[in-house]
Amino acid sequence: MITLTSITHTYRGEIVPALLDVSLILGESTVTALVGPNGSGKTTLMQILGGLLAPTSGTISIDAAQASADDLFADSIMASSSRDLDDVPATILIQYARLRPTWDERLFAHYARRFGLPVRSRKTLGKLSAGQAAVVTGAIALASGAPITLLDEIQAPLDVPTRYAFYEEILALAGECMEGKRPQRRFLVSSHMVSELEKVAEDVIVLKKGVLLAHESVDDFTCRVCALTGHASDVERLLAARPDLAVIAARELGPTREIVVDLRGGTVDEATLASHSLTSSPCSFQDAFAYLIQENDQ
């Protein structure tokens, strides 16, 4: 279990924190989606979890023992679509990764075959296409065996078939960890392609402007937002009876009104819907994310 307590980070020369008082627990879930708009603090959070950046304040513990940046660095690996390693030849990067005690050569060989990795290329990553470089670094991260595996927008440069194949490999590896066939690992995956993460992750962390908006299972997150539709007067009757319902969005369709509500504070059962002549429809994972961000803009 990894526990973050009141993590705040402000970059030098900045006034507004990149992360503000973030507290959460990464429990048994193997794959966690990390989503949020640009500038929400996703990369900062990953760098802190990877021991690459010390928080301005707050603590991180692993299984109740406080973890230093060095502890986190030793237990983690971070791969991103940034071109920070463009001057490093692919062969050197792979040789360096093989020094990790948990490295799985057979697994990496599988990725090399499936994705056609340039494992013998003396080209620097900068000479590879953005997609090739991303697959190389992503495959290294998966084969590393690192207990904390951080994938920061690694799939962004990939074409659709390669992206989906990469998701399949994450799921296969996570499944083996859950079944006890491999040591326990946690995968934290960030992406702006929110809809794709619904089938990959077990739970989701949502950040906006450095603030934690949600951390819950993907199923709970999706179910918390729904659309209620009916005659405008019936919708008004429901809202009068249920002032606890948070209305995120509304639109008029002639005499009909549709409202999108956040059900975190409660539920609307079938009997209540029937008594108000309303229908309910669930929102997609992506819509739930978009509405949550919109709600917190208001």
C-alpha positions in Angstrom: 0.0 0.0 0.0 1.3 3.4 -1.0 0.0 6.3 1.0 0.4 10.0 0.0 -0.4 12.4 2.8 -0.9 16.1 2.1 1.5 16.2 -0.9 2.1 19.8 -2.1 4.7 20.9 -4.6 5.5 24.4 -5.9 8.2 24.8 -8.5 10.9 27.3 -7.9 9.9 30.7 -9.1 6.2 29.8 -9.1 3.5 31.0 -6.7 0.7 28.6 -7.6 1.4 25.0 -6.5 1.6 22.3 -9.2 0.0 20.0 -6.5 -1.9 21.1 -3.5 -2.6 19.0 -0.4 -3.0 15.7 -2.3 -3.8 12.8 -0.1 -4.7 9.3 -1.4 -4.0 5.6 -1.0 -2.9 3.3 -3.8 -4.2 0.1 -2.4 -4.8 -3.3 -4.1 -5.7 -1.9 -7.5 -3.1 -2.9 -10.1 -3.8 -0.4 -12.9 -4.8 3.2 -12.0 -5.7 5.8 -14.6 -4.4 9.3 -13.9 -6.4 11.9 -15.8 -6.8 15.7 -15.8 -6.5 18.7 -18.1 -3.2 20.1 -19.2 -1.4 21.6 -16.2 -3.4 19.6 -13.7 -0.3 18.1 -12.0 -0.2 14.6 -13.5 3.4 14.6 -14.5 4.4 16.2 -11.2 2.6 13.5 -9.2 4.3 10.8 -11.2 7.7 12.4 -10.8 7.2 12.5 -7.0 6.1 8.9 -6.9 9.1 7.9 -9.0 11.5 9.7 -6.7 12.5 12.1 -9.4 11.1 15.1 -7.5 10.9 15.8 -3.8 7.6 17.3 -2.7 7.7 20.7 -1.1 5.7 19.3 1.8 3.9 16.1 2.7 5.0 12.5 3.0 4.8 9.2 1.2 4.8 5.8 2.9 5.0 2.2 1.5 3.3 -0.4 3.7 3.3 2.1 6.6 7.0 2.9 6.4 7.9 6.4 5.3 9.6 6.4 1.9 12.3 8.8 0.8 12.9 9.9 -2.7 15.7 7.4 -3.0 13.4 4.6 -1.8 10.8 5.6 -4.4 13.5 5.9 -7.1 14.7 2.4 -6.4 11.2 0.8 -6.5 10.0 2.6 -9.6 10.4 3.3 -13.3 8.9 6.2 -15.3 8.4 6.2 -19.1 7.0 9.2 -20.9 6.5 10.4 -24.4 8.8 13.3 -23.8 12.1 13.3 -25.7 14.4 13.7 -22.7 16.5 10.7 -23.8 16.8 11.6 -27.4 20.6 11.6 -27.3 20.8 8.0 -25.9 21.2 5.1 -28.3 18.5 2.5 -28.0 21.1 -0.3 -27.4 22.6 1.7 -24.5 19.2 2.3 -22.9 18.3 -1.4 -23.1 21.7 -2.4 -21.7 21.2 0.0 -18.8 17.7 -1.3 -18.1 19.1 -4.9 -17.9 21.0 -3.9 -14.8 17.8 -3.8 -12.8 17.5 -7.0 -10.6 13.9 -7.5 -11.5 14.5 -7.2 -15.3 12.6 -9.9 -17.4 14.6 -10.6 -20.5 12.1 -13.1 -21.8 9.3 -10.6 -21.5 11.3 -7.9 -23.3 12.1 -10.3 -26.1 8.3 -10.9 -26.5 7.8 -7.1 -26.8 10.6 -6.8 -29.2 9.0 -9.4 -31.5 5.5 -8.0 -31.2 6.3 -4.4 -31.7 9.4 -4.8 -34.0 11.7 -3.0 -31.6 15.0 -1.8 -32.9 16.9 -3.6 -30.1 20.2 -3.7 -32.1 19.9 -0.3 -33.5 22.8 2.1 -32.7 20.5 5.0 -33.5 19.7 7.4 -30.7 16.1 7.7 -29.7 16.0 11.1 -31.4 16.6 9.4 -34.7 13.6 7.1 -34.2 10.1 8.2 -34.9 8.1 9.4 -31.9 6.1 6.2 -32.0 9.2 3.9 -32.1 10.8 5.8 -29.3 7.7 5.5 -27.1 7.4 1.8 -27.7 11.0 1.2 -26.8 10.7 3.1 -23.5 7.3 1.7 -22.8 8.5 -1.9 -23.3 11.5 -1.3 -21.1 9.2 0.0 -18.4 6.9 -3.1 -18.6 9.8 -5.5 -18.7 11.6 -3.8 -15.8 9.6 -5.5 -13.1 9.6 -2.3 -11.1 7.0 -2.4 -8.3 5.9 1.1 -9.2 5.6 1.5 -13.0 4.6 5.0 -14.2 3.5 5.5 -17.8 3.1 9.2 -18.5 1.3 9.7 -21.9 3.5 7.0 -23.3 0.8 6.0 -25.7 0.3 9.5 -27.1 2.5 9.1 -30.2 1.3 5.6 -31.1 -1.0 4.7 -33.9 -4.3 3.1 -32.9 -3.4 -0.6 -33.5 -0.1 -0.2 -31.6 -1.8 1.7 -28.8 -4.4 -1.0 -28.3 -1.7 -3.7 -28.5 0.2 -1.9 -25.8 -2.9 -1.7 -23.6 -3.3 -5.5 -24.1 0.3 -6.0 -22.8 -0.4 -3.9 -19.7 -3.6 -5.9 -19.0 -1.8 -9.2 -19.5 1.0 -8.2 -17.2 -1.4 -6.8 -14.6 -3.4 -10.0 -14.7 -0.4 -12.2 -14.0 0.5 -9.9 -11.0 -3.1 -10.2 -9.7 -3.0 -14.0 -10.1 0.2 -14.3 -8.1 2.2 -15.4 -11.1 4.5 -12.4 -10.8 5.4 -10.1 -7.9 2.9 -7.4 -7.1 3.2 -4.3 -9.3 1.3 -1.1 -9.6 0.8 0.6 -12.9 -0.1 4.3 -13.0 -1.1 5.3 -16.5 -1.8 8.9 -17.5 -3.4 9.9 -20.8 -5.6 12.6 -22.5 -7.3 9.7 -24.3 -9.6 9.2 -21.4 -12.1 6.9 -23.1 -9.4 4.3 -23.8 -8.4 4.0 -20.1 -11.9 2.7 -19.1 -11.0 -0.8 -20.3 -7.5 -0.7 -18.9 -7.7 0.7 -15.4 -9.4 -0.6 -12.2 -9.5 2.8 -10.5 -9.0 6.4 -11.5 -7.4 9.5 -10.1 -8.7 12.9 -11.3 -6.6 16.1 -10.9 -7.4 19.6 -11.8 -5.1 22.6 -11.2 -3.1 20.5 -8.7 -6.2 19.5 -6.7 -7.5 16.0 -6.3 -11.1 15.8 -7.5 -11.7 12.1 -7.3 -10.0 8.8 -6.5 -12.3 5.8 -6.8 -13.0 2.7 -8.9 -13.7 3.2 -12.6 -17.2 1.6 -12.1 -18.0 4.0 -9.2 -16.7 7.0 -11.1 -18.8 6.2 -14.2 -21.9 5.5 -12.1 -21.7 8.7 -10.1 -22.7 10.9 -13.1 -26.0 10.3 -15.0 -28.4 12.1 -17.2 -32.1 12.5 -16.1 -34.6 13.4 -18.7 -38.3 14.3 -18.6 -40.8 17.2 -18.8 -39.3 20.4 -17.5 -41.9 20.6 -14.7 -41.2 17.0 -13.6 -37.5 17.8 -13.5 -38.2 20.9 -11.3 -40.3 18.8 -9.0 -37.4 16.3 -8.5 -34.9 19.1 -7.8 -37.2 20.7 -5.3 -37.6 17.3 -3.5 -33.9 16.5 -3.8 -31.8 19.7 -3.1 -28.8 17.4 -2.4 -28.5 16.6 -6.1 -25.6 18.5 -7.7 -26.6 19.6 -11.3 -23.6 19.7 -13.5 -25.2 20.5 -16.8 -28.7 21.1 -18.2 -30.3 21.6 -21.6 -33.8 22.3 -22.9 -35.2 20.1 -25.6 -38.5 21.9 -26.2 -40.8 21.0 -23.3 -38.3 18.3 -22.2 -35.3 19.0 -20.0 -32.2 16.9 -19.5 -30.0 17.4 -16.5 -26.7 15.8 -15.7 -26.3 15.2 -12.0 -23.4 14.1 -9.7 -24.7 11.3 -7.5 -21.7 11.3 -5.1 -24.0 12.6 -2.3 -26.7 10.0 -2.9 -28.7 8.0 -5.4 -32.0 8.4 -7.4 -33.8 5.1 -7.2 -36.2 3.7 -9.8 -39.3 4.5 -7.6 -38.3 8.1 -7.4 -37.7 8.3 -11.2 -41.1 6.7 -11.9 -42.9 9.0 -9.5 -41.5 12.0 -11.3 -41.9 10.5 -14.8 -38.2 10.7 -15.5 -35.8 8.4 -17.2 -32.1 7.9 -16.3 -29.2 7.1 -18.6 -25.6 6.5 -17.5 -22.7 8.6 -18.8 -19.6 7.2 -20.3 -16.3 7.2 -18.5 -15.1 10.1 -20.7 -18.4 12.0 -20.2 -18.1 11.5 -16.4 -14.6 13.0 -16.5 -15.7 15.9 -18.7 -18.7 16.7 -16.6 -16.6 16.5 -13.3 -14.1 19.0 -14.7 -17.0 21.2 -15.9 -18.6 21.0 -12.5 -15.4 22.2 -10.8 -15.2 25.1 -13.2 -18.4 26.5 -12.0 
